[in-house]
Amino acid sequence: MEDKMLLLTQKLAACQAKCNLCLNACLDDSDMEKMKTCIRLNKTCAEICGITLSTITSSSFFSKEVLVVCAKACKKCAAECKKHANDHCQQCAKACEECAEACTYFM
């Protein structure tokens, strides 16, 4: 179980990082208007991953509920990032999908 918890924390941290990288790359896009939804979802997903990481590592009574929200945010962010051909969006989508899967395992 400890190994799986470590994997979850790694997936959360990786997703948070990829979302932040994607967000910043989207801000530099020449057509930032078309990236608005992606930017917003990246910001939200990164924040929720951070909260989830903090919650599960402190053995909070609300860990399960937070994992549910995190999985939903990751799935929504992944779906949006998949719409864009940019490499950073595709990498973010992959990290989000992996994080959602890891969160779902612990629900």
PyMOL commands that set and color helices and strands:
alter all, ss='L'
color gray80, all
select helices_A, chain A and resi 2-27+32-57+63-81+87-106
alter helices_A, ss='H'
color red, helices_A
deselect
rebuild
show_as cartoon
